Amino acid sequence: MEVSGGGVFSWAIALFFCVILAYIVPVFQFVTQRTEEALDELEPSLGLSRDGFVRLRTSIGSKSLGWLTINTSFAVMFWLIQSWAMSGGFDEMTTSLTGSVSGFIVSVIPLFIWLTLMCTTHALVDNARLFRRLAKDIQVDLLDPEKLMPFGRMAVSSTLVIIGAQASFSLMWLGGGVSLWTTLPGLIPTTASVIYLLVAPVWPIHKAVRAEKFIQLSRIHKQLMALKDCGDDSIEQQAQNFAPLLSYRREISRTPEWPFNLPALARLSVYIVIVPLTWIGAALIENVVDVFIT
């Protein structure tokens, strides 16, 4: 569908707008709930007062006016970049905005998409930074790695919002009205956000677990060497002395260095293939449509 004033508004772009708005809001609420649940699981290990913990939990879903202003500014910037890319030039973009009411409406609609996407992404990044700070203070128990798993579950869940948004980019390509290059302004920052959301909350945990494993294994090694150098006991007695240390060393060595259990890894694997599968699917649909039309 052509819009007077130079802008192009196809059914594929309209479908993208509908899908992205219908997807982001409920999924973001779901991820926020999962983040709060993960924080609740960590409460006994944080050593915070009840009031301090409540303030921390409230910060997940409550943002300031300054925070909203910053996100609005970045949303406008990315919207202008994408509008310029889709219209083909600055003059065409200006004409689309000022040429007619319909052209103005069609050109401004993406701004609301950017506002939603920027606020959602920034909120998720804030949550990742919060868990990153908490990870630096939490006590690592190598015999109880399960208490660290909320960090991994939170990190994996946070990526779902952005990955789903990236998958929906392919809808704009249907019909041939929009090229892949026009999605780059959105693809680049969202990809960086996904990497940060996945790594930031768990990297301090990984470093802490790895350091604690090194300390514990070094202590065990010293005790084993001390027992080995002591030749007064019989072989049977030495075996009995070695057994607990060897068993403890085996358990410590098996402790995972990343806070991801099997369900979290399975979800992450599914999330990773979502974007390429949807993009391949969109390309196949486009080719099939071209065959039947031509």
C-alpha atoms as one frame of an Amber mdcrd trajectory, in Angstrom:
protein
   0.000   0.000   0.000   1.440   3.326  -1.061   1.047   6.348   1.175   1.049
   9.817  -0.283   4.095  11.805   0.631   6.632   9.210  -0.453   6.345   6.704
   2.366   5.615   3.030   1.812   3.391   1.158   4.236   2.934  -2.480   3.234
   0.800  -5.183   4.780   4.009  -6.843   5.991   5.050  -3.762   7.975   1.539
  -3.474   9.410   1.738  -7.138  10.442   5.107  -6.503  12.095   3.698  -3.576
  14.081   0.784  -5.669  15.333   2.921  -8.686  16.221   5.674  -6.753  18.001
   3.257  -4.814  20.211   1.136  -7.890  20.944   4.277  -9.855  21.819   6.535
  -7.549  23.809   4.141  -6.310  26.497   2.848  -9.669  27.813   6.204 -11.425
  27.427   7.963  -8.605  29.263   5.474  -8.963  32.110   6.178 -12.706  32.156
   9.945 -12.167  32.255   9.576  -9.548  34.996   7.608 -12.041  37.061  10.285
 -14.697  36.523  12.948 -12.179  37.571  11.079 -11.383  40.792  10.717 -15.104
  41.504  14.452 -15.597  40.990  15.158 -12.747  43.402  12.818 -14.320  45.959
  14.807 -17.567  45.733  18.026 -15.684  46.384  16.717 -13.723  49.387  18.063
 -16.141  52.068  21.559 -15.883  50.574  21.671 -12.098  50.197  21.831 -11.072
  53.845  19.572  -8.055  53.331  17.027  -6.629  55.743  13.385  -7.135  54.836
  12.963  -3.446  53.950  16.122  -3.488  51.843  14.972  -6.560  49.984  11.530
  -5.044  49.320  13.133  -1.909  47.869  15.351  -4.074  45.708  12.398  -6.109
  44.463  10.342  -2.967  43.772  13.115  -1.526  41.606  12.566  -4.331  39.090
   9.199  -2.957  37.971   9.404   0.708  39.002  11.288   3.322  36.947  11.885
   7.068  37.339  10.938   9.953  35.044  14.602  10.502  34.165  14.879   6.867
  33.123  11.860   7.283  30.829  13.298  10.484  29.320  16.586   8.804  28.430
  14.830   5.902  26.739  12.532   8.244  24.821  15.536  10.145  23.469  17.236
   6.976  22.229  13.954   5.717  20.755  13.578   8.917  18.734  17.176   8.639
  17.516  16.804   5.048  16.291  13.407   5.858  14.795  14.932   8.684  12.743
  17.738   6.393  11.548  15.289   3.704  10.475  12.924   6.218   8.870  15.810
   7.576   6.838  16.823   4.032   5.773  13.285   3.016   4.796  12.431   6.219
   2.931  15.707   6.336   1.020  16.881   9.790   2.038  16.389  12.799   4.280
  14.202  14.690   1.817  11.955  11.676   1.290  11.685  11.161   5.045  10.710
  14.815   5.569   8.150  14.616   2.791   6.661  11.480   4.327   6.282  13.203
   7.694   4.839  16.465   6.391   3.194  15.550   3.080  -0.112  14.253   4.405
  -1.920  13.131   7.530  -1.785   9.491   6.470   1.925   9.749   5.706   2.578
  11.322   9.086   0.629   8.590  10.912   2.401   5.798   9.042   5.806   7.385
   9.683   5.183   7.982  13.385   3.806   4.523  14.195   7.329   2.994  14.265
   8.234   5.508  16.961   5.858   3.764  19.372   7.511   0.464  18.485  10.896
   1.949  19.306   9.601   3.413  22.574   8.273   0.027  23.639  11.420  -1.788
  22.543  13.834   0.683  24.131  12.028   0.819  27.486  11.737  -2.960  27.597
  15.377  -3.514  26.670  16.653  -0.938  29.155  14.525  -2.431  31.941  15.927
  -5.884  31.194  19.482  -4.514  31.170  18.840  -2.807  34.533  17.681  -6.145
  35.954  20.782  -7.861  34.579  22.980  -5.220  36.221  21.125  -5.735  39.500
  21.771  -9.474  39.466  25.363  -8.830  38.451  25.864  -6.739  41.586  24.180
  -9.368  43.733  26.346 -12.102  42.234  29.489 -10.390  43.472  28.322 -10.552
  47.096  26.675 -13.966  47.270  28.455 -16.736  49.160  29.470 -19.658  46.956
  28.930 -23.160  48.353  30.421 -25.738  45.992  28.394 -28.507  47.598  25.140
 -26.643  46.995  25.335 -25.221  43.446  21.539 -25.291  43.119  21.178 -22.069
  45.082  23.053 -20.267  42.278  20.702 -21.484  39.539  18.294 -18.488  39.834
  21.016 -16.382  38.200  21.029 -18.657  35.167  17.254 -18.922  34.934  16.921
 -15.142  35.132  19.570 -14.616  32.445  17.964 -17.079  30.019  14.432 -15.765
  30.576  15.521 -12.172  29.994  16.719 -12.940  26.482  13.269 -14.199  25.408
  11.824 -10.703  24.949  14.597  -9.475  22.677  14.969 -12.717  20.727  11.236
 -12.773  20.013  11.426  -9.173  18.799  14.341 -10.051  16.510  12.398 -12.999
  15.109   9.506 -10.704  14.202  11.809  -8.464  12.111  11.512 -11.000   9.293
   7.805 -10.167   8.912   8.751  -6.844   7.354  10.558  -8.611   4.514   7.411
 -10.340   3.275   6.082  -8.789   0.090   9.479  -7.402  -0.869   8.749  -3.872
   0.344  11.541  -3.779   2.935  15.094  -5.065   2.559  17.265  -6.746   5.179
  19.440  -3.642   5.518  16.616  -1.523   6.913  16.393  -3.828   9.954  20.059
  -3.382  10.882  19.427  -0.300  13.103  17.225  -2.521  15.235  19.180  -5.758
  14.896  22.561  -4.437  16.042  21.567  -2.940  19.437  19.170  -5.793  20.227
  21.877  -8.393  19.541  24.255  -6.543  21.860  21.497  -6.485  24.477  20.924
 -10.237  24.203  24.617 -10.934  24.767  24.719  -8.633  27.774  21.504 -10.037
  29.282  22.848 -13.567  29.025  26.386 -12.946  30.246  26.207 -10.118  32.807
  24.261 -11.913  35.601  26.233 -15.172  35.369  29.794 -14.067  34.658  30.550
 -13.025  38.292  29.105 -16.357  39.442  31.345 -18.208  37.000  34.423 -16.371
  38.252  33.509 -16.900  41.914  32.846 -20.622  41.470  36.023 -21.101  39.479
  38.098 -19.284  42.097  36.517 -21.267  44.958  37.123 -24.540  43.124  40.780
 -23.637  42.684  41.131 -22.872  46.390  39.395 -26.052  47.514  41.236 -28.313
  45.065  44.563 -26.770  46.109  43.788 -27.518  49.767  42.806 -31.092  48.958
  45.974 -31.564  46.928  48.122 -30.351  49.825  46.394 -32.727  52.239  46.823
 -35.641  49.830  50.521 -34.860  49.424  50.908 -34.651  53.202  49.304 -38.074
  53.625  51.391 -39.480  50.808  54.628 -38.278  52.405  53.662 -39.844  55.705
  54.851 -43.460  55.380  54.178 -44.631  58.923  50.660 -46.011  58.281  49.902
 -49.270  56.559  48.543 -49.337  53.002  45.037 -50.096  54.318  45.197 -47.166
  56.714  46.460 -44.836  53.985  43.638 -45.947  51.719  41.106 -45.117  54.412
  42.711 -41.715  54.914  42.775 -40.986  51.178  39.196 -42.079  50.461  37.331
 -39.078  51.979  39.685 -36.581  50.320  39.438 -38.287  46.941  35.648 -38.370
  47.194  35.550 -34.703  48.175  37.891 -33.799  45.307  35.642 -35.646  42.882
  32.562 -33.764  44.070  34.326 -30.418  43.898  35.638 -31.142  40.397  32.125
 -31.972  39.195  30.632 -28.718  40.456  29.415 -26.737  37.396  31.159 -23.418
  36.901  28.117 -21.831  35.267  24.718 -21.431  37.005  22.793 -23.275  34.304
  20.893 -26.493  34.916  19.528 -28.750  32.190  16.100 -27.029  31.822  17.753
 -23.606  31.495  20.192 -24.907  28.883  17.328 -26.540  26.966  15.375 -23.258
  26.897  18.477 -21.355  25.822  19.047 -23.803  22.964  15.482 -23.262  21.764
  15.816 -19.489  22.017  19.041 -19.489  19.983  17.447 -21.206  16.988  14.251
 -19.106  17.037  15.672 -16.154  15.080  17.414 -18.051  12.240  14.441 -20.404
  11.859  11.947 -17.539  11.547  14.182 -15.699   9.103  14.628 -18.830   6.987
  10.876 -19.415   7.161  10.173 -15.875   5.998  12.595 -16.289   3.080  10.955
 -19.571   2.054   7.468 -18.051   2.227   8.628 -15.124   0.113  10.077 -17.486
  -2.515   6.911 -19.574  -2.605   4.762 -16.462  -3.022   7.010 -15.229  -5.852
   6.690 -18.584  -7.642   2.908 -18.540  -7.559   2.591 -14.862  -8.459   5.050
 -14.952 -11.334
